[in-house]
Structure formats: structure tokens, C-alpha cells
């Protein structure tokens, strides 16, 4: 499972809404919404370029933006 911490990073950087993040990053609303509201599949489909752009905006590492937790093995 992949967890996106975009909401946490937005709060830390005092970015109040998605429109402000769009203005700062130059990314499309759809690209940001995939991470903000997205399902695991949508997050996985996000381009590396989009993720790097967000890391630059937040001045963070990729591991700060996304967290991967392996699925528990089925017994």
C-alpha cells in the first residue's frame, strides 16, 4: 500500500488549498488530485516528474511525500 503525505506537507508549508499548490508547482489539478484524493492505483500511476516537482515545492525527499507499506502476506 502506498500512502501519500501531500496533506501533511501542505499543512507544514501553510499551503491552504489545492489551487495554491497548483500555482506554486505548475502542475495540473488532475495530477494533484490523484495524490490528494487518489486510490492506491492512482497514486501508483503518478509520474515521477510530478513527484519530483512536488518534492521541490515542499523541499523534501520522495520518502517524505510517499510511504510504501508492504501488504501483509495472506495466510
N, CA, C and O atoms as a CHARMM CRD file, in Angstrom:
* protein
*
  300
    1    1 UNK  N      0.84000  -1.18200   0.00000 PROA 1      0.00000
    2    1 UNK  CA     0.00000   0.00000   0.00000 PROA 1      0.00000
    3    1 UNK  C      0.88200   1.24000   0.00000 PROA 1      0.00000
    4    1 UNK  O      1.90400   1.29000   0.68400 PROA 1      0.00000
    5    2 UNK  N      0.47900   2.23300  -0.76900 PROA 2      0.00000
    6    2 UNK  CA     1.21600   3.49400  -0.82400 PROA 2      0.00000
    7    2 UNK  C      0.36900   4.57400  -0.17000 PROA 2      0.00000
    8    2 UNK  O     -0.81200   4.72600  -0.48000 PROA 2      0.00000
    9    3 UNK  N      0.98000   5.31600   0.72900 PROA 3      0.00000
   10    3 UNK  CA     0.32200   6.42500   1.39800 PROA 3      0.00000
   11    3 UNK  C      0.98800   7.71000   0.94900 PROA 3      0.00000
   12    3 UNK  O      2.21400   7.81600   0.95700 PROA 3      0.00000
   13    4 UNK  N      0.18600   8.68400   0.55800 PROA 4      0.00000
   14    4 UNK  CA     0.71400   9.97500   0.14600 PROA 4      0.00000
   15    4 UNK  C      0.51100  10.98200   1.27700 PROA 4      0.00000
   16    4 UNK  O     -0.58700  11.11100   1.81800 PROA 4      0.00000
   17    5 UNK  N      1.57100  11.68200   1.62100 PROA 5      0.00000
   18    5 UNK  CA     1.53800  12.64700   2.72100 PROA 5      0.00000
   19    5 UNK  C      1.36300  14.08400   2.23600 PROA 5      0.00000
   20    5 UNK  O      1.79800  15.02200   2.90400 PROA 5      0.00000
   21    6 UNK  N      0.72800  14.26000   1.07300 PROA 6      0.00000
   22    6 UNK  CA     0.60100  15.59900   0.49700 PROA 6      0.00000
   23    6 UNK  C     -0.16100  16.55000   1.42100 PROA 6      0.00000
   24    6 UNK  O      0.18300  17.72900   1.50900 PROA 6      0.00000
   25    7 UNK  N     -1.17800  16.05800   2.10400 PROA 7      0.00000
   26    7 UNK  CA    -1.96000  16.91900   3.01000 PROA 7      0.00000
   27    7 UNK  C     -1.10400  17.39800   4.18100 PROA 7      0.00000
   28    7 UNK  O     -1.18300  18.56000   4.58200 PROA 7      0.00000
   29    8 UNK  N     -0.29700  16.50900   4.71700 PROA 8      0.00000
   30    8 UNK  CA     0.58500  16.86200   5.83800 PROA 8      0.00000
   31    8 UNK  C      1.60900  17.90000   5.39300 PROA 8      0.00000
   32    8 UNK  O      1.85900  18.87700   6.09800 PROA 8      0.00000
   33    9 UNK  N      2.20000  17.68000   4.21600 PROA 9      0.00000
   34    9 UNK  CA     3.20400  18.61500   3.70600 PROA 9      0.00000
   35    9 UNK  C      2.57300  19.97000   3.37900 PROA 9      0.00000
   36    9 UNK  O      3.18900  21.01100   3.60700 PROA 9      0.00000
   37   10 UNK  N      1.36800  19.96100   2.85300 PROA 10     0.00000
   38   10 UNK  CA     0.68600  21.22800   2.59000 PROA 10     0.00000
   39   10 UNK  C      0.47100  21.99900   3.89100 PROA 10     0.00000
   40   10 UNK  O      0.67500  23.21200   3.93100 PROA 10     0.00000
   41   11 UNK  N      0.06900  21.31600   4.94000 PROA 11     0.00000
   42   11 UNK  CA    -0.14600  21.97400   6.23400 PROA 11     0.00000
   43   11 UNK  C      1.16600  22.53300   6.78800 PROA 11     0.00000
   44   11 UNK  O      1.20200  23.65800   7.28600 PROA 11     0.00000
   45   12 UNK  N      2.23900  21.74900   6.70200 PROA 12     0.00000
   46   12 UNK  CA     3.54700  22.20600   7.20700 PROA 12     0.00000
   47   12 UNK  C      4.03100  23.44900   6.49000 PROA 12     0.00000
   48   12 UNK  O      4.67300  24.31300   7.08800 PROA 12     0.00000
   49   13 UNK  N      3.71700  23.53900   5.19400 PROA 13     0.00000
   50   13 UNK  CA     4.18000  24.67100   4.37600 PROA 13     0.00000
   51   13 UNK  C      3.11900  25.75800   4.24000 PROA 13     0.00000
   52   13 UNK  O      3.24900  26.67300   3.42700 PROA 13     0.00000
   53   14 UNK  N      2.06800  25.64200   5.05100 PROA 14     0.00000
   54   14 UNK  CA     0.99700  26.63000   5.08600 PROA 14     0.00000
   55   14 UNK  C      0.39900  26.88200   3.70300 PROA 14     0.00000
   56   14 UNK  O      0.12900  28.02000   3.32000 PROA 14     0.00000
   57   15 UNK  N      0.20400  25.79700   2.97300 PROA 15     0.00000
   58   15 UNK  CA    -0.49300  25.85400   1.69100 PROA 15     0.00000
   59   15 UNK  C     -1.92900  25.45500   1.99000 PROA 15     0.00000
   60   15 UNK  O     -2.20800  24.30200   2.31800 PROA 15     0.00000
   61   16 UNK  N     -2.83700  26.41600   1.87400 PROA 16     0.00000
   62   16 UNK  CA    -4.20200  26.24100   2.37000 PROA 16     0.00000
   63   16 UNK  C     -5.11700  25.43700   1.46300 PROA 16     0.00000
   64   16 UNK  O     -6.05100  24.79500   1.94200 PROA 16     0.00000
   65   17 UNK  N     -4.86300  25.46000   0.15800 PROA 17     0.00000
   66   17 UNK  CA    -5.75800  24.72400  -0.73100 PROA 17     0.00000
   67   17 UNK  C     -5.02100  24.23200  -1.97100 PROA 17     0.00000
   68   17 UNK  O     -3.87600  24.59900  -2.23600 PROA 17     0.00000
   69   18 UNK  N     -5.71700  23.39800  -2.70700 PROA 18     0.00000
   70   18 UNK  CA    -5.11300  22.78900  -3.89200 PROA 18     0.00000
   71   18 UNK  C     -4.74200  23.85000  -4.92200 PROA 18     0.00000
   72   18 UNK  O     -3.71700  23.72600  -5.59200 PROA 18     0.00000
   73   19 UNK  N     -5.56500  24.89300  -5.05700 PROA 19     0.00000
   74   19 UNK  CA    -5.27400  25.94200  -6.03600 PROA 19     0.00000
   75   19 UNK  C     -3.92900  26.60100  -5.74700 PROA 19     0.00000
   76   19 UNK  O     -3.17400  26.89300  -6.67500 PROA 19     0.00000
   77   20 UNK  N     -3.62300  26.83700  -4.48600 PROA 20     0.00000
   78   20 UNK  CA    -2.33500  27.43100  -4.13100 PROA 20     0.00000
   79   20 UNK  C     -1.19100  26.49100  -4.50800 PROA 20     0.00000
   80   20 UNK  O     -0.14900  26.94500  -4.98100 PROA 20     0.00000
   81   21 UNK  N     -1.37600  25.18900  -4.30200 PROA 21     0.00000
   82   21 UNK  CA    -0.35400  24.21600  -4.67800 PROA 21     0.00000
   83   21 UNK  C     -0.18900  24.17800  -6.19800 PROA 21     0.00000
   84   21 UNK  O      0.92900  24.05100  -6.69600 PROA 21     0.00000
   85   22 UNK  N     -1.29000  24.28700  -6.93100 PROA 22     0.00000
   86   22 UNK  CA    -1.22500  24.34700  -8.39500 PROA 22     0.00000
   87   22 UNK  C     -0.39400  25.55300  -8.81900 PROA 22     0.00000
   88   22 UNK  O      0.46400  25.43800  -9.69400 PROA 22     0.00000
   89   23 UNK  N     -0.64300  26.70400  -8.20800 PROA 23     0.00000
   90   23 UNK  CA     0.08800  27.92000  -8.54900 PROA 23     0.00000
   91   23 UNK  C      1.57700  27.79600  -8.24600 PROA 23     0.00000
   92   23 UNK  O      2.40800  28.24300  -9.03600 PROA 23     0.00000
   93   24 UNK  N      1.91500  27.20000  -7.12400 PROA 24     0.00000
   94   24 UNK  CA     3.32600  27.06300  -6.73400 PROA 24     0.00000
   95   24 UNK  C      4.07400  26.02400  -7.56400 PROA 24     0.00000
   96   24 UNK  O      5.26000  26.18500  -7.85100 PROA 24     0.00000
   97   25 UNK  N      3.37500  24.96100  -7.94700 PROA 25     0.00000
   98   25 UNK  CA     4.04500  23.84700  -8.61700 PROA 25     0.00000
   99   25 UNK  C      3.95500  23.89200 -10.13700 PROA 25     0.00000
  100   25 UNK  O      4.82700  23.36600 -10.82900 PROA 25     0.00000
  101   26 UNK  N      2.90900  24.51400 -10.65300 PROA 26     0.00000
  102   26 UNK  CA     2.68500  24.49600 -12.09200 PROA 26     0.00000
  103   26 UNK  C      2.05700  23.19100 -12.57900 PROA 26     0.00000
  104   26 UNK  O      1.92600  22.97800 -13.78500 PROA 26     0.00000
  105   27 UNK  N      1.67400  22.33000 -11.66100 PROA 27     0.00000
  106   27 UNK  CA     1.06000  21.05000 -12.01900 PROA 27     0.00000
  107   27 UNK  C     -0.44000  21.23100 -12.26400 PROA 27     0.00000
  108   27 UNK  O     -1.03500  22.21700 -11.82800 PROA 27     0.00000
  109   28 UNK  N     -1.03200  20.28600 -12.95300 PROA 28     0.00000
  110   28 UNK  CA    -2.46700  20.34500 -13.21800 PROA 28     0.00000
  111   28 UNK  C     -3.25100  19.91800 -11.97500 PROA 28     0.00000
  112   28 UNK  O     -2.73300  19.24000 -11.08700 PROA 28     0.00000
  113   29 UNK  N     -4.50700  20.33700 -11.94600 PROA 29     0.00000
  114   29 UNK  CA    -5.38700  19.93800 -10.84100 PROA 29     0.00000
  115   29 UNK  C     -5.52600  18.41600 -10.80100 PROA 29     0.00000
  116   29 UNK  O     -5.53400  17.82200  -9.72300 PROA 29     0.00000
  117   30 UNK  N     -5.63500  17.78400 -11.97400 PROA 30     0.00000
  118   30 UNK  CA    -5.78200  16.32500 -12.01600 PROA 30     0.00000
  119   30 UNK  C     -4.56700  15.62700 -11.41800 PROA 30     0.00000
  120   30 UNK  O     -4.71600  14.65100 -10.68200 PROA 30     0.00000
  121   31 UNK  N     -3.37500  16.11200 -11.72200 PROA 31     0.00000
  122   31 UNK  CA    -2.15500  15.49400 -11.18700 PROA 31     0.00000
  123   31 UNK  C     -2.12600  15.57100  -9.66500 PROA 31     0.00000
  124   31 UNK  O     -1.75700  14.60700  -8.99400 PROA 31     0.00000
  125   32 UNK  N     -2.51100  16.70400  -9.13500 PROA 32     0.00000
  126   32 UNK  CA    -2.50200  16.87900  -7.68100 PROA 32     0.00000
  127   32 UNK  C     -3.63700  16.08300  -7.03500 PROA 32     0.00000
  128   32 UNK  O     -3.45000  15.46600  -5.98600 PROA 32     0.00000
  129   33 UNK  N     -4.81300  16.10000  -7.66400 PROA 33     0.00000
  130   33 UNK  CA    -5.94500  15.34600  -7.11300 PROA 33     0.00000
  131   33 UNK  C     -5.66900  13.85400  -7.04300 PROA 33     0.00000
  132   33 UNK  O     -6.13900  13.18300  -6.12400 PROA 33     0.00000
  133   34 UNK  N     -4.90500  13.31800  -8.00700 PROA 34     0.00000
  134   34 UNK  CA    -4.55500  11.88900  -7.96700 PROA 34     0.00000
  135   34 UNK  C     -3.84100  11.54700  -6.66900 PROA 34     0.00000
  136   34 UNK  O     -4.04200  10.46700  -6.11200 PROA 34     0.00000
  137   35 UNK  N     -3.01800  12.45200  -6.18900 PROA 35     0.00000
  138   35 UNK  CA    -2.29300  12.20800  -4.93700 PROA 35     0.00000
  139   35 UNK  C     -3.12000  12.61300  -3.72000 PROA 35     0.00000
  140   35 UNK  O     -3.07300  11.94900  -2.68500 PROA 35     0.00000
  141   36 UNK  N     -3.86600  13.68700  -3.84300 PROA 36     0.00000
  142   36 UNK  CA    -4.61600  14.23300  -2.71200 PROA 36     0.00000
  143   36 UNK  C     -5.79300  13.34900  -2.32900 PROA 36     0.00000
  144   36 UNK  O     -6.03000  13.09800  -1.14700 PROA 36     0.00000
  145   37 UNK  N     -6.52900  12.87800  -3.33100 PROA 37     0.00000
  146   37 UNK  CA    -7.73500  12.09500  -3.07100 PROA 37     0.00000
  147   37 UNK  C     -7.64100  10.68500  -3.62100 PROA 37     0.00000
  148   37 UNK  O     -8.57300   9.89200  -3.48300 PROA 37     0.00000
  149   38 UNK  N     -6.52500  10.37900  -4.23900 PROA 38     0.00000
  150   38 UNK  CA    -6.41600   9.17900  -5.04700 PROA 38     0.00000
  151   38 UNK  C     -6.42200   7.85700  -4.31900 PROA 38     0.00000
  152   38 UNK  O     -6.12100   7.74500  -3.13000 PROA 38     0.00000
  153   39 UNK  N     -6.77900   6.87200  -5.09800 PROA 39     0.00000
  154   39 UNK  CA    -6.69500   5.49100  -4.63700 PROA 39     0.00000
  155   39 UNK  C     -5.25000   5.03400  -4.77600 PROA 39     0.00000
  156   39 UNK  O     -4.42000   5.73900  -5.35200 PROA 39     0.00000
  157   40 UNK  N     -4.95900   3.87900  -4.26000 PROA 40     0.00000
  158   40 UNK  CA    -3.61600   3.31800  -4.36300 PROA 40     0.00000
  159   40 UNK  C     -3.18900   3.21800  -5.83300 PROA 40     0.00000
  160   40 UNK  O     -2.04800   3.53500  -6.16800 PROA 40     0.00000
  161   41 UNK  N     -4.09800   2.78200  -6.70700 PROA 41     0.00000
  162   41 UNK  CA    -3.77700   2.64000  -8.13300 PROA 41     0.00000
  163   41 UNK  C     -3.47100   3.99600  -8.76900 PROA 41     0.00000
  164   41 UNK  O     -2.56500   4.10100  -9.59500 PROA 41     0.00000
  165   42 UNK  N     -4.21600   5.02800  -8.39100 PROA 42     0.00000
  166   42 UNK  CA    -3.96500   6.36700  -8.93800 PROA 42     0.00000
  167   42 UNK  C     -2.62300   6.91800  -8.46500 PROA 42     0.00000
  168   42 UNK  O     -1.90000   7.55300  -9.23300 PROA 42     0.00000
  169   43 UNK  N     -2.30000   6.67600  -7.21700 PROA 43     0.00000
  170   43 UNK  CA    -1.00700   7.12700  -6.69300 PROA 43     0.00000
  171   43 UNK  C      0.12500   6.41400  -7.43100 PROA 43     0.00000
  172   43 UNK  O      1.12100   7.04100  -7.79300 PROA 43     0.00000
  173   44 UNK  N     -0.02200   5.11000  -7.65300 PROA 44     0.00000
  174   44 UNK  CA     0.99700   4.33600  -8.37100 PROA 44     0.00000
  175   44 UNK  C      1.17500   4.82300  -9.80200 PROA 44     0.00000
  176   44 UNK  O      2.26800   4.71400 -10.35800 PROA 44     0.00000
  177   45 UNK  N      0.11800   5.35700 -10.40500 PROA 45     0.00000
  178   45 UNK  CA     0.16900   5.80500 -11.79400 PROA 45     0.00000
  179   45 UNK  C      0.73300   7.22500 -11.94200 PROA 45     0.00000
  180   45 UNK  O      0.89800   7.70800 -13.06200 PROA 45     0.00000
  181   46 UNK  N      1.02400   7.87700 -10.85000 PROA 46     0.00000
  182   46 UNK  CA     1.55500   9.23900 -10.89100 PROA 46     0.00000
  183   46 UNK  C      2.97900   9.21500 -11.43800 PROA 46     0.00000
  184   46 UNK  O      3.78900   8.36400 -11.06800 PROA 46     0.00000
  185   47 UNK  N      3.26500  10.15500 -12.31800 PROA 47     0.00000
  186   47 UNK  CA     4.59200  10.17400 -12.94800 PROA 47     0.00000
  187   47 UNK  C      5.66800  10.62600 -11.96200 PROA 47     0.00000
  188   47 UNK  O      5.40600  11.37200 -11.01800 PROA 47     0.00000
  189   48 UNK  N      6.86400  10.15700 -12.21100 PROA 48     0.00000
  190   48 UNK  CA     7.99800  10.54000 -11.37600 PROA 48     0.00000
  191   48 UNK  C      8.25000  12.03900 -11.49000 PROA 48     0.00000
  192   48 UNK  O      8.65300  12.67500 -10.51500 PROA 48     0.00000
  193   49 UNK  N      8.02100  12.60100 -12.65500 PROA 49     0.00000
  194   49 UNK  CA     8.20000  14.04200 -12.86300 PROA 49     0.00000
  195   49 UNK  C      7.28200  14.83800 -11.93100 PROA 49     0.00000
  196   49 UNK  O      7.70600  15.83700 -11.35000 PROA 49     0.00000
  197   50 UNK  N      6.04600  14.40400 -11.78900 PROA 50     0.00000
  198   50 UNK  CA     5.09500  15.05700 -10.88100 PROA 50     0.00000
  199   50 UNK  C      5.58300  14.96600  -9.44000 PROA 50     0.00000
  200   50 UNK  O      5.53900  15.94900  -8.70000 PROA 50     0.00000
  201   51 UNK  N      6.04500  13.79200  -9.04700 PROA 51     0.00000
  202   51 UNK  CA     6.52200  13.59700  -7.67600 PROA 51     0.00000
  203   51 UNK  C      7.74700  14.46100  -7.38700 PROA 51     0.00000
  204   51 UNK  O      7.85400  15.05100  -6.31200 PROA 51     0.00000
  205   52 UNK  N      8.66000  14.53600  -8.33600 PROA 52     0.00000
  206   52 UNK  CA     9.86900  15.35400  -8.14900 PROA 52     0.00000
  207   52 UNK  C      9.50200  16.83100  -8.05500 PROA 52     0.00000
  208   52 UNK  O     10.07800  17.56500  -7.25200 PROA 52     0.00000
  209   53 UNK  N      8.55300  17.26500  -8.86700 PROA 53     0.00000
  210   53 UNK  CA     8.10300  18.65900  -8.80200 PROA 53     0.00000
  211   53 UNK  C      7.55000  18.97800  -7.41900 PROA 53     0.00000
  212   53 UNK  O      7.85300  20.03100  -6.85800 PROA 53     0.00000
  213   54 UNK  N      6.74900  18.08600  -6.87100 PROA 54     0.00000
  214   54 UNK  CA     6.20100  18.30500  -5.53100 PROA 54     0.00000
  215   54 UNK  C      7.29400  18.29100  -4.47000 PROA 54     0.00000
  216   54 UNK  O      7.24100  19.06600  -3.51500 PROA 54     0.00000
  217   55 UNK  N      8.27300  17.42400  -4.62800 PROA 55     0.00000
  218   55 UNK  CA     9.39400  17.39800  -3.68000 PROA 55     0.00000
  219   55 UNK  C     10.14300  18.72800  -3.70200 PROA 55     0.00000
  220   55 UNK  O     10.59800  19.20000  -2.66000 PROA 55     0.00000
  221   56 UNK  N     10.27300  19.32800  -4.87400 PROA 56     0.00000
  222   56 UNK  CA    10.93000  20.64100  -4.97400 PROA 56     0.00000
  223   56 UNK  C     10.09300  21.71000  -4.27600 PROA 56     0.00000
  224   56 UNK  O     10.63600  22.55500  -3.56400 PROA 56     0.00000
  225   57 UNK  N      8.78300  21.67800  -4.47600 PROA 57     0.00000
  226   57 UNK  CA     7.90000  22.66300  -3.84000 PROA 57     0.00000
  227   57 UNK  C      7.98000  22.53900  -2.32500 PROA 57     0.00000
  228   57 UNK  O      8.06500  23.54600  -1.62200 PROA 57     0.00000
  229   58 UNK  N      7.95300  21.31600  -1.82200 PROA 58     0.00000
  230   58 UNK  CA     7.96500  21.07700  -0.37500 PROA 58     0.00000
  231   58 UNK  C      9.37700  20.99100   0.20800 PROA 58     0.00000
  232   58 UNK  O      9.54800  20.90000   1.42400 PROA 58     0.00000
  233   59 UNK  N     10.38800  21.01900  -0.66900 PROA 59     0.00000
  234   59 UNK  CA    11.78000  20.88600  -0.23000 PROA 59     0.00000
  235   59 UNK  C     11.93400  19.63900   0.64800 PROA 59     0.00000
  236   59 UNK  O     12.42100  19.70100   1.77700 PROA 59     0.00000
  237   60 UNK  N     11.50100  18.50600   0.08400 PROA 60     0.00000
  238   60 UNK  CA    11.52100  17.25600   0.84400 PROA 60     0.00000
  239   60 UNK  C     12.05800  16.12100  -0.02000 PROA 60     0.00000
  240   60 UNK  O     12.28900  16.28600  -1.21800 PROA 60     0.00000
  241   61 UNK  N     12.25000  14.97100   0.60900 PROA 61     0.00000
  242   61 UNK  CA    12.65500  13.76900  -0.10100 PROA 61     0.00000
  243   61 UNK  C     11.40300  13.04200  -0.57100 PROA 61     0.00000
  244   61 UNK  O     10.31200  13.24300  -0.03900 PROA 61     0.00000
  245   62 UNK  N     11.58100  12.20200  -1.57000 PROA 62     0.00000
  246   62 UNK  CA    10.46400  11.41100  -2.07800 PROA 62     0.00000
  247   62 UNK  C      9.84700  10.56700  -0.96500 PROA 62     0.00000
  248   62 UNK  O      8.63300  10.36500  -0.92500 PROA 62     0.00000
  249   63 UNK  N     10.69200  10.08100  -0.06600 PROA 63     0.00000
  250   63 UNK  CA    10.20000   9.25900   1.04700 PROA 63     0.00000
  251   63 UNK  C      9.37400  10.07600   2.04800 PROA 63     0.00000
  252   63 UNK  O      8.63000   9.49700   2.84000 PROA 63     0.00000
  253   64 UNK  N      9.49100  11.40700   2.02500 PROA 64     0.00000
  254   64 UNK  CA     8.64500  12.25000   2.86100 PROA 64     0.00000
  255   64 UNK  C      7.25600  12.40800   2.23900 PROA 64     0.00000
  256   64 UNK  O      6.26200  12.58000   2.94400 PROA 64     0.00000
  257   65 UNK  N      7.20900  12.34400   0.90300 PROA 65     0.00000
  258   65 UNK  CA     5.95400  12.51500   0.18200 PROA 65     0.00000
  259   65 UNK  C      5.15100  11.22200   0.12100 PROA 65     0.00000
  260   65 UNK  O      3.93100  11.23400   0.28700 PROA 65     0.00000
  261   66 UNK  N      5.83800  10.10900  -0.11800 PROA 66     0.00000
  262   66 UNK  CA     5.17600   8.81200  -0.25000 PROA 66     0.00000
  263   66 UNK  C      5.73500   7.81200   0.74300 PROA 66     0.00000
  264   66 UNK  O      6.93300   7.80100   1.02500 PROA 66     0.00000
  265   67 UNK  N      4.86000   6.97800   1.26800 PROA 67     0.00000
  266   67 UNK  CA     5.28700   5.88500   2.15100 PROA 67     0.00000
  267   67 UNK  C      4.75300   4.58400   1.58200 PROA 67     0.00000
  268   67 UNK  O      3.57600   4.48500   1.23800 PROA 67     0.00000
  269   68 UNK  N      5.61500   3.59500   1.48500 PROA 68     0.00000
  270   68 UNK  CA     5.20700   2.27800   1.00000 PROA 68     0.00000
  271   68 UNK  C      5.15900   1.31300   2.16100 PROA 68     0.00000
  272   68 UNK  O      6.12200   1.18300   2.91700 PROA 68     0.00000
  273   69 UNK  N      4.03500   0.63900   2.30000 PROA 69     0.00000
  274   69 UNK  CA     3.86800  -0.39200   3.31600 PROA 69     0.00000
  275   69 UNK  C      3.50100  -1.68300   2.59900 PROA 69     0.00000
  276   69 UNK  O      2.45600  -1.75100   1.95200 PROA 69     0.00000
  277   70 UNK  N      4.33400  -2.69900   2.70100 PROA 70     0.00000
  278   70 UNK  CA     4.01700  -3.95700   2.02300 PROA 70     0.00000
  279   70 UNK  C      2.70600  -4.55400   2.54600 PROA 70     0.00000
  280   70 UNK  O      2.39800  -4.47800   3.73500 PROA 70     0.00000
  281   71 UNK  N      1.95600  -5.14000   1.63300 PROA 71     0.00000
  282   71 UNK  CA     0.73800  -5.84300   2.04600 PROA 71     0.00000
  283   71 UNK  C      1.13900  -7.03200   2.90200 PROA 71     0.00000
  284   71 UNK  O      2.16300  -7.67000   2.65700 PROA 71     0.00000
  285   72 UNK  N      0.32800  -7.32000   3.90300 PROA 72     0.00000
  286   72 UNK  CA     0.63100  -8.47500   4.74100 PROA 72     0.00000
  287   72 UNK  C      0.37100  -9.73800   3.92500 PROA 72     0.00000
  288   72 UNK  O     -0.61100  -9.81500   3.18800 PROA 72     0.00000
  289   73 UNK  N      1.24800 -10.71700   4.05900 PROA 73     0.00000
  290   73 UNK  CA     1.06100 -11.96600   3.29500 PROA 73     0.00000
  291   73 UNK  C     -0.21600 -12.67300   3.72400 PROA 73     0.00000
  292   73 UNK  O     -0.54300 -12.75000   4.90800 PROA 73     0.00000
  293   74 UNK  N     -0.92200 -13.18100   2.73000 PROA 74     0.00000
  294   74 UNK  CA    -2.14900 -13.90900   3.04800 PROA 74     0.00000
  295   74 UNK  C     -1.79100 -15.29700   3.57600 PROA 74     0.00000
  296   74 UNK  O     -0.89800 -15.97800   3.07200 PROA 74     0.00000
  297   75 UNK  N     -2.51300 -15.67000   4.59100 PROA 75     0.00000
  298   75 UNK  CA    -2.20100 -16.95900   5.21400 PROA 75     0.00000
  299   75 UNK  C     -3.16500 -18.01200   4.77200 PROA 75     0.00000
  300   75 UNK  O     -3.05900 -19.16400   5.19400 PROA 75     0.00000
